Every structure is written in structure tokens, then in C-alpha cells.
Amino acid sequence: MKLSPRPFEVRELVLRIFRDLGVSSRSLLDLDETILIDNGDYVARTYRLDGMMAMWFVSGGVVQFYDAAGNMLRTINLFEELEPEKMAA
């Protein structure tokens, strides 16, 4: 059974990837996070910063990163990315 990643873990990952994609460390504090609900179900979170966006599809455990023009830059499978960190702890 796979456990859902915790929101703070995903937020830290998103900030790290935004930094890797060139967002200045100074603006990381300006992260805009939105929770998306569909018919009463928690389905996604979006993260926006300096024209870039990331979307976490909660049930699928995937985060996709987009530039200001809407081009997908990267896809991360959270079950693969975060699980090794948990095992190492």
C-alpha cells in the first residue's frame, strides 16, 4: 500500500525544482498555493511562482511543472521520488 505524500513534502520538492529551473531563492517565499476541489473531493494543488506553475494531481501522485507559456517542463512521480527519502530516514 502506498501512502499519499504529505503536503509539506510536496511543497519542499516543488520549491527545490523551481530553484533548479532558475527561480531566484529570494522569490521562493512568494509561492502561491491553491487547493483544488471537485464535487467535494480534494483532487489537486497548484503552486505558482514567477510565472511558473506546478500541479500536484493528488490521487495519481504526480507533479507536473510548466513554464510561463504553458510548456510542460518536467513530471515527477511522487511515489518514486519521495519513497527513497522515507526509507533512508
C-alpha positions in Angstrom: 0.0 0.0 0.0 1.4 3.4 -1.0 0.8 6.3 1.3 0.0 9.7 -0.1 2.8 12.2 0.2 2.3 14.9 2.8 1.6 18.4 1.5 4.7 19.9 3.2 6.9 17.2 1.5 5.4 18.1 -1.9 5.8 21.8 -1.3 9.5 21.3 -0.4 10.0 19.3 -3.6 8.2 21.9 -5.7 10.4 24.7 -4.3 13.5 22.6 -4.9 12.5 22.0 -8.6 11.5 25.7 -9.1 15.0 26.6 -7.8 16.6 24.1 -10.2 14.6 25.6 -13.0 16.0 29.1 -12.3 13.6 30.8 -9.9 15.6 33.1 -7.6 15.8 31.9 -4.0 14.5 35.3 -2.9 11.2 34.8 -4.6 10.6 31.3 -3.1 8.8 32.9 -0.2 6.2 34.2 -2.6 4.9 30.8 -3.5 1.1 30.9 -4.2 -0.5 27.5 -3.3 -4.1 26.7 -4.2 -6.1 23.6 -3.3 -8.5 22.3 -6.0 -11.7 20.6 -5.0 -14.1 18.9 -7.5 -17.5 17.8 -6.2 -16.3 17.9 -2.7 -13.2 15.8 -3.3 -9.7 17.1 -2.8 -8.1 16.5 -6.3 -5.1 18.7 -6.8 -2.9 21.5 -5.6 -1.3 24.2 -7.8 1.8 26.1 -7.0 2.7 29.4 -8.8 5.9 31.4 -8.7 7.5 33.9 -11.1 5.3 32.8 -14.0 5.9 29.1 -13.5 3.4 26.6 -12.3 3.4 23.2 -10.8 0.3 21.0 -10.3 0.1 18.0 -8.0 -2.5 15.5 -9.0 -3.2 14.0 -5.6 -4.7 10.6 -6.5 -2.1 9.9 -9.1 0.8 11.1 -7.1 2.2 13.1 -10.0 3.5 16.7 -10.1 3.9 18.4 -13.4 5.9 21.6 -13.9 5.1 24.3 -16.6 6.8 27.4 -17.8 5.0 30.8 -18.3 4.0 29.8 -21.8 2.3 26.6 -20.6 5.0 24.2 -21.8 5.5 21.2 -19.6 9.0 21.1 -18.3 9.1 18.1 -16.0 6.9 15.4 -14.5 7.7 13.9 -11.1 6.2 10.6 -9.8 6.0 11.3 -6.0 5.8 7.7 -5.1 9.2 7.1 -6.7 10.7 10.5 -5.7 9.7 10.6 -2.0 9.7 6.9 -1.1 13.5 6.5 -1.1 13.8 9.6 1.2 11.5 7.9 3.7 13.4 4.6 3.5 16.7 6.4 4.2 15.4 8.1 7.3 
